Amino acid sequence: MTVKQSKLQELPVDLDQNRLPHHVAVIMDGNGRWAKKRGLPRIMGHQQGVDALKDLLRCCKDWGVPALTAYAFSTENWGRPLEEVDFLMTLFERVLRRELQEMMAENVKIRFVGNLESLPQSLQLEIDRGMKDTQNNRGIQFTVATNYGGRQEILQACKAIAAHVHQGLLHPDDINEELFESHLYTAGLSHPDLLIRTSGEMRLSNFLLWQMAYAEIYVTDTLWPDFDRTQFHLALSAYQHRERRFGKVM
Ligand code: FPP
C-alpha cells in the first residue's frame, strides 16, 4: 500500500479530501484552565498541550493537511508570571531538541515566526538548528509563532519598506500586497484557510492579522490539552460546510 492510500483511508469518510484546508492555524488556549480543573499547576497544562500539538501535527500529516501553524507564545505573554515564562521557554527548547529526530523521520519542515532575537540564546540556537536541519523536508510545513505579535509584524514590515523607499530603492507606487507580504515573518507561506481556537474565546489575540483576512474561524469550548482527532474532525467538518465567498457573491 502506498503512503498516499493509507493517508486517504485514515481520513474520516464524511470529509471531502478535495476540500480540506491547505493551512490550519491554531490558538492553543485553555492550558491553565485544564490544569486548574485537575488541581495541578498551570505549567502542567502547557506540558500536556505539547502532546495535543504533536498529535494534531501527526493528524494533519495523516489526513492530508499540508500546513499547520501554532501560536505558542505571543508578544503579550511576557506579562505572565516569570516562572511560567521561564517554564515555557525551557519547554520549547526541550521539545525541539527531543523531537528533531522524529520530525526529520516524518519529513516535517519546521519554521519559527516572530521576534526571535529576543528569545533566550539557547532557545535561538535550537530554533536555528531545527529550521536548518529540516529546511529541505517536503512533508508538512509546521510553523510555530513564538514571541509573535501581528501588529508588530505589520509594523516591522512597514519600517523595512519605508527604509527601502527612503534609500531610493523603491517607489511608493510599487508597494502592493505581494511586496508587503514578502516583508512579513510568514513570507512564502500560504494564508491560513481555517483558524481553530480552543477554550471558547472569540478573539484573534493579535495572531496573523494580515494573513487571516479571509480565514474561516472555528471556536470550540474544548480546552487545548483535550483537543484530539475527534475535535479536529468536527472542526474540519464545520469548515467544509462553510461557503467561502472572499467578499464576492456566489
Ligand atoms: C495558552 O493557554 C497557551 C499558551 C500561552 C502556551 C501554548 C504552548 C504550548 C501548548 C506548548 C507548545 C510547544 C511547542 C514546542 C511549540 P493559557 O495558559 O492562556 O490557558 P488559560 O487561558 O486557561 O489560562
Residues whose N, C-alpha, C, O or C-beta is under 5 A from the ligand:
A	BS01	FPP	M28 D29 G30 N31 G32 R33 W34 H46 G49 V50 Y71 A72 L91 F92 V95 V144
